[in-house]
Amino acid sequence: MLLNDLKKGIYIIHENSEWIPPFRDAFNRAKERGTIKENVELNEIVITNGAINLANFGNLQINFKLDSKKNKKTKERLKDSTNFGGVFWSRLSASCHTRGNMYSKEYGRALLNYLEYLESFQKLDSKKHNKIPIKVINSSAVLEYEVSKVRQYLALQKAGFRVPKTIAVFGKSDLLECAKKMQTPFITKHNQGGKGLGVRLFESISEFQKYIESSEFEMPNDGITLLQEYIRTKEFFITRIEFVNSKFVYAVRVDTSGGSFELCPADACNIDSKKPEIAGAACAVGSDNKFKIRPDITKNTPLVKALESFLKEHRIYIAGIEFMESVNGEIVVYDINTNTNYNSAVESSLRNDGKLGAADKVIKFLYKQYEKL
């Protein structure tokens, strides 16, 4: 399918249809409330295949002509036209390769680059460029944060946040030598993470050596293994803060006392119930009682304000950010999830109280962006 043939609308770019129903339900609720008044649909671009025509679409092109006496150039407006346009929200995931969609992030990079190319014309002189109505939510630059925890940690550190002490190891040959520089116990995880990929706790170097020399060793998709300090938390919980339009929505306390969990609220994936102190976001299925709104964290909380500023600076519009509180009282930020999923029990409780859930606020935000086009 040639993606340039898409009509103007609101589009979710993704590779996992299981994550979309909550947003479609929120879209339908918005229509019922009359919040969405235009004849617009919520569409999907399932980025497991497709194509794009890298057409110029009315940009002013300079034609250079080489001459023995002097250089000449002429200008012409290209004749291409298109109905293409709309709001495009990227929900591309670092864990796409675990669902057999290894190249989705590369396809997504190409598509987002093209959308951003078209979007850039809106800032230029309309006499020289055709303005195609495009708004990209969570751009190609944001995708790079999604697929690299190294990039996340460096950006967070630069902004002044405490992150876990981490060594990024390229390939396998240096793993053991680098592990000897870590204080035990320590944990491992994959740089291109998601769903808790590669998260393991090691009590000793010998235990780690046995693992990397065994058939159980799992090479990360990008070849980068993270060795990370093990942070003991005050209590067995972590906190996840949801943001829409780079603004605070709510904070959820996630109980980890029953075990560590894969980093996806939409999936029930207990990693190791014998090691409950490894923090990670829990799941919606079968564990709704593990999620509770934290009323003590509000839009006025200093951490929230700092994270909002961080997201705005990096143009991350929609995200969930996770942190833990150590036994020493430190706030440690350890994950930015730019294709965040929401716990169904928390969302339902908010709606039952007459409030909008995060999914509802996402749809409201996307539609407002659409109205501006």
Phi, psi and omega in degrees: 000133177274113187293342177295341182279355180294141178275164181301132181183193175254126186235138171254122178265121185201179175224012181221100185294342181293341182271353191271327184310318179300327180282325176293321176298318179296322178297317179295322177296320179296322177294319179295325179284347183084009179293322177262111187256330181283162177278078182233145180244156173269116185246165180236140167247102179276104193272058173253352174197192181117186181200157174227140175268118184279053182285156184276337175048058170085004176292155178278120183256138176263124178258115181268138177231126180270131181228146181295334182267318181202155177280137179238150174212145176232162180239144175213147175270128181290153188270354184302144174221163184202152171263004183298143177162177177128190177258128183238112181257117179277121173243035179293144192239144176293339183263016184303325183293338179284348178251017179080013182246056187303324187265005183299324180290327176290318176300317181296319178303313182297315180296315180296322177300319180291316179299320180290328174299313178293319181299327184295335180294337182293340182266000185256173181297121183294341178286339182253341186222141171284133179264112178265129185290099183226136169225122179259127177253120186065085189284186178298327177295324178291322177303324181294330174288322181298321187262007180214111176289332174303312180297319178301308186296320180295319179293319179294316178300316180299327180277357175099006180276148174278125176239164179298140175296128192220140169245125177266119185251125181269118181078199187248333191295333183262004185300311185295315181298319179290325180298329180293345177272353181268147171280136179269149354287161175219168179239161172242155171202164179274142177297313173271082188264205189119139183060024178068029184300126176075008182284117179216150177254133178237127182276340184208163177294322181296322177296319180293318179299317179300320181293311186289342178267000182260171177287349179285341183301133183246111178285129179299155182300325179261005178080005183251115176260135177260126171261126191224143178300146177268118184255119177279131181266155178303312178226168183277072173202158171235171180235137177241126179252130180261139180230138173228133188058035181061021181239148182301135173249300174196165175242137181241131172274128181245115182288124179247015185293337180273358181143172177273160188225154173293149190278063178206112182296345184272349186233137176274108187215079179286123182281308186202101185290348180274353182233070189290347187275352175285119185272146174188161181289141183270193191236161184277327188282118175076007184215036183299331181289351179278350183252129176218137174298139174262097181292343180285345177256120184230181178295343180266356177296130183308319179299317180298314180299320180293319179291323176300315179298319178299312181296318179297318180299322183262008178054041174265105187279320185232124183196159168242132181240131184250142176216163177230158178249115186283168178297339179271003179084010179277143172267117183245115178270128187229358179202134170245118181250111184264005170233051190301143171248156186243142179291128187295324181292318178296315181297318180295320181296323178295315180294324178295335177271008179082016181252165175273137173281174180297320179298321177296320180290327175299312181297318178301317180295314180299319181292322177298321177294323179295319181298333183281345184288000000 
